[in-house]
Amino acid sequence: MKRKKIEKIAPVQPTKRGEYITTVQKMDNILILNVYKDGKLRGRHALNPETGEYSQYRAEEKDWKCWKYAALLGIDTTPGGWYSYEEKKRAVFDTSEQEEMVKEALAKKICWEKNTYDLIDAAEKEWNQEKREKTENNRVRRVQDKMNLVPELPADAHEWIWQQEGAQDFAFWDKESAKWTCTSCQKTYAEKYLKRVDGSKKVRHNDMAICPRCKKTIMAKKRVQDIEKKTHFSLLQKIDNRMSVLRHFDVKMEWSKKGRCVKINEAVRIVMYHTSTFPKYCAEVFYNQYGTGGVYRGVNGWDYEYAYFDNKSNPERRREFAGYLYPKGIEDALNDTAYEKWGRIFSQMAAVGQKLNYNRLLASQNDTELIGVVEYLFKGRFYKLLAETSENVSYWSSKYCGELNIKGITIEEIFKIPDKQTINRIRDVDGGENMVLWMRWSIEEGQKISQEVLEWLSKNDIHQKDIDFIKDKMSLQQIMNYVNRQQAECYRSKTAKQILNQWSDYLDMLKEIGKKTDDAMMFRPRELKRRHDECVEEIRRQQMIAEMKRNAKQRYAEAKRMREKFPGAEDILKEIKPKYEYAGEEYIIIVPQKLIDIVTEGQALHHCAGSTDRYFDRIMQRETYICFLRKKSEPQIPFYTIEVEPGGTIRQHRGMYDEEPGIKEIKPFLREWQKEIRKRMSKKDYEYAKVSAVKRQENIEELKAKNNTRVLNGLMEDFMEAM
């Protein structure tokens, strides 16, 4: 766009009057649209009709902008902006000849409406699209050119990662042919030829054996036909004198009767720029866009798949993981980068197959304090602590954010533990940060931690916050013994940490229901599960009572409305009271005297009884009645709602939230109740029972027609026919 030349040409003055007036002139092959607002020049819009390229001179700023023509007309042109049809009418041209000049120049543009405003807009959009595509194509080309410089995967990479993971081979058993197949040599042989390593007995599943063909030690697998194992590794390579690359791979190892296969799938590439060439940039991250690119190596050789890397987005959510580091070329790759000082210790750790998050360590760049701590942990054999330290570098701040004091000079200062013997205890059990915190706690609190407790805390990943609720009442040894006992007696399927959570919940519930927790009988109950469940039940009871007392005024108003809507229903309930109320040793059946009692019961137990007119209609028709099952010790507390037919057949029995706690123990009592009802029935009751059975079947057929399997299954589970 010839901006300087355009500025030298005087704009054509308008002859019309109006808020926005556009005059048109040409310079070479460029259209110049001069926009006047209230007679004053607002700006000049230069547009190339052939290419669509445009530029805009703003009179007030006396500067050029890459803005659309619409911006001079006061229309919002921001991405996602919206304008009305009326705003388009602001494109008023001074003369019809000038407007025709624009239309003729843009006649070839694809436009839904052939008005002048839309023609200009279409030309601008077309140029913007072409410009975006060209920019994106250039960017993708630059990325691809850079990715093409990345060296090939080392030829021994597949064998190396297989060795790192133990170089395991298997023998798979085929039941049909009664033969074994070795994944190492792929030879097949009869069962009698495979011998256990110790030479004794018949080979069983997971026994170590010797392959009679290749003589390798293999693991026998009789119950499975294939095995899969996943791991990760990183690779540092020098690209050229300007940059190096850190490559992250996901690895899947597969074993079957066909042999073994190592599948290496590249996830992330981090290009590290040499500081002498790119002093302002440390690195750039590129992600595998499709998640399928990889190099597979099986028994039949190599196979390649295409992978496309980009740094613009990460749609496959590829990321790096802790893993192994390929041991060759590390220092050469890191030389002259912001990560150079990690080279020596990385080479040492990679040589022995140390599994770490090397990427996070590099994120700290040349942090000499962290490098020194990592080297000490590695050489001091604090392997778990080393692995956790490698995960504790923030990508956002590039700083170490763990529990060690990396600024410390001595090992005591680094661990914040003044006793070397205590530090050695951490190494002896390969403890991590959690154990470091426990050792500090032991010194601060003056409480010794036995080796047994220390190993228990480490094994179960128990932190200080997990025992805060009880640490003032019991020692660590007592806590461990108590949790182990509860695990053996009450919580066999729960972990130690889960039991501690249950214990903490129990003490919180004791406080909620107003009971003291100072007595050992309370804070350390013999049966934690039983006492925990009792507290849950007590809180539930208290919540029910509070719910039933709430909104008394509204309750009475609702009771009056229901009596008017269902006249005679309460009289029916009073009539059946002598026949249906019953008391056993542990439970009782109560007949509600008011319809509002049924509503309150449904609200307290959070089920549908009382929330729909269906149940009240059935009472009016003597199809079914509603009764309450309560615990004899708590006759005022809702427990179960029973829908019963006149003949004693139970259609539904529902507890809180439609659940059925203790229903197996309750059913014998319900059978007793049904027998008692049968004894008390009159001739009229038998007639009602026949009608109820017919209506029940009609209801079932209706549910089947609607394919309402959920309700049908619930009715089938609850149904108890009176015998």
C-alpha positions in Angstrom: 0.0 0.0 0.0 1.5 3.3 -1.2 0.7 5.3 1.9 3.0 8.3 1.4 1.8 8.8 -2.2 -1.9 8.6 -1.0 -1.2 11.3 1.6 0.0 13.7 -1.1 -3.3 13.4 -3.0 -5.9 15.9 -1.7 -9.2 14.2 -0.6 -12.3 14.9 -2.7 -14.7 17.2 -0.8 -18.4 16.1 -0.4 -21.2 18.0 -2.1 -23.9 16.4 0.1 -24.8 17.0 3.7 -25.2 14.2 6.2 -23.7 12.5 9.3 -21.5 10.2 7.3 -20.6 11.0 3.6 -18.1 9.0 1.5 -16.3 10.4 -1.5 -14.4 8.1 -3.9 -11.2 8.7 -5.9 -8.6 6.4 -7.5 -4.8 6.3 -7.4 -3.4 3.8 -9.9 -5.4 0.6 -9.1 -6.3 1.7 -5.5 -9.7 2.9 -4.4 -9.5 5.8 -1.9 -12.7 6.2 0.3 -12.8 9.5 2.1 -15.2 9.5 5.0 -16.6 12.8 6.3 -18.6 13.1 9.5 -20.8 16.2 9.8 -18.7 17.8 7.1 -15.3 17.1 8.7 -12.8 14.5 7.3 -12.8 11.5 9.7 -10.3 9.4 7.7 -9.3 7.9 4.4 -9.7 4.1 3.6 -7.4 2.8 0.9 -8.5 -0.5 -0.7 -6.8 -2.6 -3.5 -9.8 -4.2 -5.4 -7.6 -7.0 -6.8 -6.0 -8.3 -3.6 -8.4 -6.9 -1.0 -5.5 -5.4 0.9 -6.6 -2.3 2.8 -5.2 0.3 5.1 -6.8 3.3 6.9 -5.6 6.8 7.6 -7.1 8.4 10.7 -7.3 12.2 10.4 -7.2 12.9 14.2 -4.3 10.6 15.0 -2.6 11.3 11.6 -1.5 7.7 11.5 -2.3 4.6 9.4 -4.2 1.6 10.9 -5.1 -1.8 9.5 -8.8 -1.1 10.3 -11.8 -1.9 8.2 -13.9 0.7 6.3 -16.8 0.1 8.8 -14.6 1.6 11.6 -14.7 5.0 9.9 -18.5 4.7 9.9 -18.5 4.2 13.7 -19.4 0.5 13.5 -17.9 -2.0 15.9 -15.4 -4.1 14.0 -13.8 -6.0 17.0 -13.8 -9.8 16.7 -17.3 -11.0 17.6 -18.7 -7.5 17.2 -22.2 -7.1 15.9 -23.8 -4.4 13.8 -27.3 -3.8 12.7 -28.7 -3.3 9.2 -29.3 0.3 10.0 -25.6 0.9 10.6 -24.8 -0.4 7.1 -26.9 2.4 5.8 -24.2 4.9 7.0 -22.3 4.0 3.8 -23.7 7.0 1.9 -21.7 8.0 -1.1 -21.5 11.6 -2.3 -22.6 10.8 -5.9 -24.1 7.7 -7.6 -21.1 7.8 -10.1 -18.7 7.4 -7.2 -20.7 4.5 -5.8 -20.8 2.8 -9.2 -17.0 3.2 -9.4 -16.7 1.1 -6.2 -19.2 -1.5 -7.3 -17.5 -1.9 -10.7 -14.1 -2.4 -9.1 -15.4 -5.0 -6.6 -17.9 -6.8 -9.0 -15.9 -10.1 -8.9 -16.1 -10.4 -5.1 -18.4 -13.1 -3.8 -21.0 -11.4 -1.7 -24.5 -12.5 -0.6 -25.9 -8.9 -1.0 -24.5 -6.8 -3.9 -24.8 -3.5 -2.0 -21.6 -1.4 -1.8 -21.0 -1.8 1.9 -21.1 -5.6 1.7 -18.9 -5.7 -1.3 -16.2 -3.7 0.5 -16.6 -5.9 3.6 -16.3 -9.1 1.5 -13.1 -7.9 -0.1 -11.6 -7.1 3.3 -12.6 -10.4 4.8 -11.1 -12.3 1.8 -7.8 -10.5 2.3 -7.8 -11.1 6.0 -8.5 -14.8 5.5 -5.7 -15.1 2.9 -3.4 -13.2 5.2 -4.2 -15.5 8.2 -3.8 -18.6 6.1 -0.4 -17.4 4.7 0.8 -16.5 8.2 -0.3 -19.9 9.6 1.3 -21.8 6.7 4.5 -19.9 7.2 4.4 -20.7 11.0 3.7 -24.4 10.4 6.5 -24.6 7.8 9.0 -23.0 10.3 7.9 -25.5 13.0 8.1 -28.5 10.6 11.5 -27.4 9.4 12.7 -27.2 13.0 11.2 -30.6 13.8 12.9 -32.1 10.8 16.2 -31.3 12.3 15.6 -33.5 15.3 17.8 -36.6 15.1 16.5 -40.1 14.7 15.8 -42.2 17.8 19.0 -44.1 18.8 19.0 -47.6 17.3 19.3 -49.3 20.7 16.5 -47.3 22.3 14.0 -50.2 22.3 16.4 -52.7 23.7 17.7 -50.2 26.3 14.2 -49.3 27.7 13.3 -53.0 27.8 16.5 -53.7 29.8 15.6 -50.8 32.2 12.3 -52.4 33.0 13.9 -55.7 33.9 14.3 -57.5 30.5 11.5 -59.9 31.5 10.3 -62.7 29.3 7.4 -65.1 29.7 6.0 -68.5 28.7 2.3 -68.5 27.8 0.2 -71.7 28.2 -2.2 -72.7 25.4 -4.9 -75.0 26.9 -6.1 -76.3 23.5 -2.7 -77.5 22.3 -1.4 -78.2 25.8 1.9 -76.4 25.0 4.0 -73.5 26.2 5.3 -70.6 24.0 8.3 -68.6 25.0 8.3 -64.8 24.2 12.0 -64.7 23.9 12.6 -67.3 21.2 8.9 -67.9 20.2 9.5 -71.6 20.3 6.6 -73.9 21.3 7.0 -77.1 23.4 5.1 -79.6 25.5 4.5 -79.1 29.2 6.9 -81.8 30.3 9.9 -79.9 28.8 9.4 -76.7 30.9 11.1 -77.0 34.2 11.0 -74.7 37.3 14.3 -72.9 38.2 14.7 -75.1 41.2 13.9 -78.2 39.2 11.1 -79.3 41.4 7.4 -80.1 40.7 5.1 -79.1 37.9 5.3 -75.5 36.6 2.5 -73.3 38.0 1.2 -69.8 37.2 3.9 -67.2 38.0 6.6 -69.8 38.6 10.1 -68.9 37.3 11.2 -71.5 34.8 14.0 -72.2 32.2 13.1 -72.2 28.6 14.3 -75.6 27.1 15.1 -73.9 23.8 16.8 -70.6 24.4 17.7 -71.5 28.1 16.5 -68.1 29.4 14.8 -67.6 32.7 11.2 -66.9 32.1 8.0 -66.5 34.1 5.3 -69.0 33.4 1.8 -67.6 32.7 -1.1 -70.1 32.8 -4.0 -67.8 33.5 -3.4 -65.0 31.0 -2.7 -64.9 27.3 -1.0 -61.5 27.2 0.7 -58.9 29.4 1.0 -55.1 29.0 3.3 -52.8 30.9 3.7 -49.0 30.6 6.6 -46.7 31.4 8.2 -43.5 30.3 11.7 -42.2 29.3 13.4 -39.0 28.1 16.1 -38.4 25.6 18.5 -35.5 25.3 20.0 -34.9 21.9 22.0 -32.1 20.3 20.4 -30.8 17.1 23.1 -28.4 15.9 25.2 -25.5 17.2 22.1 -23.5 17.9 19.8 -25.8 19.8 19.3 -29.2 21.5 16.1 -31.1 22.3 14.6 -32.9 25.2 12.2 -35.6 24.0 9.6 -37.3 26.2 8.3 -40.8 25.3 5.4 -43.0 26.4 6.3 -46.6 26.3 4.0 -49.7 26.1 5.5 -53.1 26.4 3.4 -56.1 25.2 4.0 -59.8 25.6 2.0 -62.6 24.0 2.4 -65.9 22.2 3.4 -63.9 19.2 6.5 -62.6 21.0 7.3 -59.3 22.7 6.9 -55.8 21.3 8.1 -52.4 22.6 6.0 -49.5 21.4 7.6 -46.0 21.8 5.3 -43.1 21.3 6.7 -39.6 21.4 4.6 -37.1 23.4 6.6 -33.9 23.9 9.6 -32.2 22.5 11.3 -29.3 24.3 13.8 -27.4 22.0 16.5 -25.9 24.2 18.2 -22.9 22.6 22.0 -22.3 23.0 22.6 -19.2 25.1 25.4 -18.0 22.7 22.9 -17.9 19.8 19.5 -17.1 21.5 20.4 -15.3 24.7 16.7 -14.2 25.3 15.1 -17.6 24.8 15.7 -20.7 26.9 13.3 -23.3 25.4 10.2 -23.9 23.4 7.7 -26.8 23.9 6.2 -28.8 21.0 3.4 -31.4 21.5 2.5 -34.4 19.5 -0.8 -33.3 17.9 -2.4 -36.6 17.1 -1.1 -39.0 19.8 -0.4 -41.7 17.3 3.2 -41.0 16.2 5.7 -43.5 17.4 8.3 -46.1 16.5 7.3 -49.8 17.2 9.8 -52.5 17.4 8.7 -56.1 17.6 10.1 -59.5 16.7 9.7 -58.7 13.0 11.7 -55.5 13.0 10.9 -51.8 12.7 7.7 -49.9 11.8 7.3 -46.1 11.6 4.2 -44.0 12.1 3.8 -40.3 11.2 3.8 -37.7 14.1 3.1 -34.0 13.8 4.4 -31.7 16.4 3.3 -28.1 17.1 3.8 -25.5 19.8 0.5 -23.7 19.3 -1.8 -26.0 21.2 -2.0 -29.4 22.9 -5.3 -31.0 21.9 -4.2 -34.5 22.9 -3.1 -33.2 26.3 0.3 -34.8 26.0 2.7 -34.3 28.9 5.9 -35.4 30.4 6.1 -38.0 33.3 8.7 -39.2 35.7 10.8 -41.9 33.9 14.2 -43.0 32.8 16.8 -40.9 31.0 18.7 -42.3 28.0 22.3 -42.2 29.2 24.2 -41.1 26.1 24.9 -37.6 24.8 23.4 -35.8 27.9 26.2 -33.4 28.7 26.8 -32.6 25.0 23.1 -31.8 24.5 22.9 -29.5 27.6 26.1 -27.7 26.8 25.7 -23.9 26.2 22.0 -24.0 27.3 20.3 -22.6 30.4 20.4 -26.1 31.8 24.1 -26.8 31.3 25.0 -27.4 35.0 22.7 -30.4 35.2 24.7 -32.3 32.7 27.1 -34.2 35.0 24.7 -35.3 37.7 22.1 -36.2 35.0 24.7 -38.5 33.3 25.4 -40.2 36.6 21.8 -40.8 37.5 20.9 -41.9 34.0 23.7 -44.4 34.0 22.2 -46.3 36.9 18.6 -46.1 35.7 17.4 -43.5 38.2 13.7 -42.9 37.5 12.9 -39.2 38.1 11.0 -36.3 36.6 14.0 -34.9 34.8 11.9 -32.3 33.1 10.9 -30.5 36.3 14.5 -30.5 37.5 15.5 -28.8 34.2 12.7 -26.2 34.8 14.7 -24.8 37.6 17.4 -24.0 35.0 21.0 -23.7 36.4 19.9 -23.6 40.1 23.2 -24.6 41.7 21.6 -24.9 45.2 19.0 -27.5 43.9 21.6 -29.3 41.8 23.8 -29.7 44.9 20.9 -31.1 47.0 19.9 -33.5 44.2 23.5 -34.7 43.9 23.7 -35.3 47.7 20.3 -37.2 47.7 21.5 -39.4 44.8 24.9 -40.2 46.2 23.5 -40.6 49.7 20.9 -43.2 48.5 17.8 -41.2 49.5 16.0 -42.5 46.4 12.4 -41.9 47.4 13.2 -38.4 48.6 15.1 -37.8 45.4 12.1 -38.8 43.3 9.8 -36.5 45.3 12.3 -33.6 45.0 12.2 -34.0 41.3 8.4 -33.5 41.3 8.6 -30.4 43.6 9.8 -27.9 41.1 7.1 -25.4 39.9 6.8 -24.8 36.2 5.3 -21.4 37.0 8.0 -20.0 39.2 10.9 -22.4 38.3 11.5 -22.7 42.0 11.8 -25.7 44.3 8.7 -25.9 46.5 9.3 -29.0 48.7 10.1 -29.5 52.4 13.9 -29.5 52.1 16.0 -26.4 52.7 18.0 -26.3 49.5 19.9 -23.2 50.8 21.4 -25.2 53.6 25.1 -25.7 53.8 25.3 -28.9 55.9 23.1 -32.0 55.6 21.5 -31.1 58.9 20.5 -27.7 57.6 19.1 -29.2 54.4 16.9 -31.7 56.3 16.3 -29.2 59.1 17.1 -32.1 61.5 20.1 -31.5 63.9 20.8 -35.2 64.3 22.7 -37.2 61.7 21.6 -40.5 63.2 17.9 -39.5 62.6 18.8 -38.6 59.0 20.3 -42.0 58.5 17.1 -43.6 59.8 15.3 -41.9 56.9 17.7 -43.4 54.4 17.6 -46.8 56.0 13.9 -47.1 55.3 14.0 -45.1 52.0 11.7 -42.5 53.4 10.4 -39.5 51.6 9.3 -36.0 52.6 6.6 -37.3 54.8 9.1 -39.2 56.9 11.3 -36.1 57.1 8.4 -34.2 58.5 7.7 -36.9 61.1 11.4 -36.9 62.2 11.2 -33.1 62.7 7.9 -33.6 64.6 9.6 -36.2 66.8 12.4 -33.8 67.8 10.1 -30.8 68.2 7.6 -32.7 70.4 10.2 -34.7 72.2 8.4 -38.0 71.3 10.4 -41.0 70.0 9.0 -42.8 67.0 9.8 -46.6 67.0 11.0 -48.2 63.8 7.7 -50.1 63.6 5.6 -47.0 63.8 7.9 -45.2 61.3 7.5 -47.9 58.7 3.7 -48.0 59.3 3.5 -44.2 58.8 5.5 -44.4 55.6 3.8 -47.5 54.2 0.3 -46.0 54.7 1.3 -42.4 53.7 0.0 -41.0 56.9 0.7 -37.3 57.5 0.6 -35.2 60.7 -2.7 -33.6 59.6 -4.2 -37.1 59.5 -3.8 -37.5 63.3 -4.3 -33.9 64.5 -7.7 -34.9 65.9 -6.3 -37.5 68.3 -2.6 -36.7 68.8 -3.2 -34.9 72.1 -4.9 -38.0 73.6 -2.8 -40.9 72.3 0.8 -41.6 71.3 1.7 -42.7 67.8 2.2 -46.2 69.0 -1.3 -46.3 70.5 -2.8 -44.8 67.4 -1.1 -47.4 65.2 -2.2 -50.3 67.5 -5.8 -49.0 67.6 -6.1 -48.5 63.8 -4.5 -52.0 63.1 -7.0 -53.6 65.5 -10.0 -51.8 64.0 -8.7 -52.8 60.5 -8.5 -56.5 61.6 -11.9 -56.5 63.3 -14.2 -54.0 61.7 -12.7 -52.4 58.6 -11.0 -55.2 56.6 -11.6 -53.5 53.3 -10.4 -50.0 54.4 -6.9 -48.6 54.5 -5.3 -47.2 57.6 -5.8 -43.7 56.3 -9.5 -44.3 55.6 -10.0 -45.6 59.2 -8.4 -42.5 60.6 -10.9 -40.4 58.6 -13.7 -42.5 60.0 -12.3 -42.0 63.5 -12.1 -38.3 63.0 -15.7 -38.2 61.6 -16.9 -40.1 64.7 -15.3 -37.6 67.1 -16.8 -34.7 65.2 -20.2 -36.3 65.3 -19.9 -36.8 69.1 -19.4 -33.0 69.5 -22.3 -32.3 67.2 -24.7 -34.3 69.3 -23.4 -32.7 72.5 -21.3 -35.5 73.9 -17.9 -35.1 75.6 -14.8 -36.6 74.0 -12.4 -36.5 76.9 -13.3 -40.0 78.2 -11.2 -42.8 76.7 -14.4 -44.9 76.4 -15.7 -42.2 74.0 -12.7 -41.2 72.0 -11.3 -44.7 71.7 -14.4 -47.0 71.5 -13.9 -50.8 71.4 -15.9 -51.1 68.2 -15.3 -47.9 66.1 -17.6 -48.9 63.2 -20.6 -49.6 65.5 -20.1 -46.4 67.5 -19.6 -44.4 64.2 -22.9 -45.9 62.8 -24.7 -45.1 66.0 -23.7 -41.5 65.8 -24.8 -41.3 62.2 -28.2 -42.7 63.2 -28.5 -40.2 66.2 -27.8 -37.2 63.9 -30.4 -38.5 61.5 -32.9 -38.8 64.3 -32.2 -35.2 65.5 -32.5 -33.9 61.9 -35.9 -35.6 61.5 -37.2 -34.2 64.8 -36.1 -30.7 63.7 -37.7 -31.2 60.3 -41.0 -32.3 61.8 -41.1 -29.2 64.2 -40.3 -26.7 61.4 -43.1 -24.6 59.9 -45.9 -25.7 62.3 -48.2 -22.9 61.1 -47.8 -24.0 57.5 -48.3 -27.6 58.6 -51.8 -26.9 60.1 -52.9 -24.9 57.0 -51.9 -27.8 54.8 -53.7 -30.2 57.0 -56.9 -28.2 56.6 -56.5 -28.1 52.8 -56.0 -31.8 52.6 -59.1 -32.6 54.7 -61.1 -30.6 52.3 -59.5 -32.2 49.2 -59.8 -35.8 50.5 -63.0 -35.8 52.7 -63.5 -39.0 54.6 -59.9 -40.2 54.2 -59.0 -39.5 57.8 -62.2 -41.3 59.0 -61.0 -44.4 57.1 -57.6 -44.2 58.8 -59.3 -44.1 62.2 -61.5 -47.0 61.2 -58.6 -49.3 60.3 -56.5 -48.3 63.4 -57.6 -51.3 65.6 -57.0 -53.8 62.8 -53.6 -52.6 61.5 -51.7 -51.3 64.5 -49.4 -54.0 66.0 -46.4 -54.2 68.3 -43.6 -56.8 68.3 -40.6 -57.2 70.5 -38.5 -54.6 68.6 -40.8 -52.9 66.1 -44.3 -51.4 66.0 -46.8 -50.5 63.3 -48.7 -47.2 63.7 -51.6 -46.0 61.7 -51.5 -42.2 61.1 -54.6 -40.3 62.2 -54.2 -37.2 59.9 -53.2 -37.0 56.3 -50.7 -34.3 57.2 -48.8 -36.9 59.2 -48.2 -38.9 56.0 -46.8 -35.7 54.3 -44.6 -35.0 57.3 -43.4 -38.6 57.3 -42.5 -38.4 53.6 -40.6 -35.2 54.1 -38.7 -36.6 57.0 -37.7 -39.7 55.2 -37.2 -37.9 51.8 -39.4 -40.2 49.7 -42.5 -39.7 47.6 -45.2 -40.8 50.0 -47.2 -37.7 50.9 -45.8 -35.6 48.1 -48.4 -36.9 45.5 -52.2 -37.3 45.6 -51.9 -40.9 44.4 -51.6 -42.4 47.9 -54.4 -40.3 49.3 -56.7 -41.3 46.4 -55.9 -44.9 47.1 -56.9 -44.5 50.8 -60.2 -42.9 49.7 -60.9 -45.9 47.4 -59.7 -48.3 50.1 -57.2 -49.7 47.6 -54.2 -49.3 49.9 -53.4 -47.7 53.3 -50.3 -46.0 54.6 -48.8 -47.2 57.9 -45.6 -46.3 59.8 -43.1 -48.8 61.0 -41.1 -47.5 64.0 -38.6 -48.9 66.4 -40.3 -49.7 69.7 -37.6 -47.8 71.5 -38.2 -44.7 69.3 -41.9 -44.5 68.5 -41.8 -40.8 67.5 -38.9 -41.2 65.0 -39.8 -42.0 61.4 -38.1 -45.2 60.2 -40.1 -47.0 57.5 -43.3 -46.1 55.5 -45.4 -49.1 54.5 -48.1 -49.2 51.8 -50.4 -52.1 52.6 -53.5 -53.5 50.8 -56.7 -54.3 52.8 -55.8 -58.0 52.8 -52.3 -57.4 54.4 -50.3 -57.6 51.1 -47.4 -55.1 51.3 -46.8 -53.2 48.1 -44.0 -50.9 49.3 -41.7 -50.5 52.3 -39.4 -47.5 52.1 -36.9 -46.0 54.5 -34.9 -42.7 54.2 -34.2 -41.7 50.6 -36.0 -44.8 49.4 -33.3 -47.0 51.0 -34.0 -50.0 53.2 -31.7 -50.2 56.2 -31.9 -53.5 58.0 -34.7 -54.9 55.8 -33.6 -58.5 56.3 -34.1 -58.2 60.0 -37.4 -56.3 59.6 -39.1 -58.7 57.2 -39.8 -61.4 59.8 -41.7 -58.8 61.8 -43.7 -57.8 58.7 -44.7 -61.4 58.2 -46.0 -61.5 61.8 -47.9 -58.4 61.2 -49.5 -59.8 58.0 -50.7 -62.9 59.8 -52.2 -60.7 62.6 -54.0 -58.6 59.9 -55.5 -61.8 58.4 -56.9 -62.8 61.7 -58.6 -59.4 62.1 -60.1 -59.1 58.6 -63.9 -58.8 58.1 -65.9 -60.0 55.1 -65.9 -56.4 53.7 -62.1 -56.3 54.0 -61.8 -59.4 51.8 -63.9 -57.7 49.1 -61.6 -54.6 49.3 -58.6 -56.9 49.0 -59.9 -58.5 45.7 -60.5 -55.1 44.2 -57.0 -53.9 45.4 -55.3 -56.9 43.7 -57.0 -56.1 40.4 -56.0 -52.4 40.6 -52.4 -53.5 41.5 -52.2 -55.6 38.3 -53.6 -52.7 36.2 -50.9 -50.5 37.7 -48.2 -53.0 36.8 -49.5 -53.4 33.2 -49.5 -49.6 32.8 -45.9 -49.4 34.0 -44.9 -52.2 31.6 -46.6 -50.3 28.7 -44.5 -47.2 29.6 -41.4 -49.4 30.0 -40.8 -47.9 33.5 -38.4 -50.7 34.6 -37.0 -48.7 37.5 -40.4 -48.5 39.3 -41.3 -52.0 38.3 -38.1 -53.5 39.8 -38.7 -51.5 43.0 -42.2 -52.8 43.4 -41.1 -56.4 42.7 -38.4 -56.1 45.4 -40.8 -54.7 48.0 -43.8 -56.9 47.2 -44.8 -59.2 50.1 -48.1 -61.1 49.6 -50.1 -61.9 52.7 -50.4 -65.7 53.1 
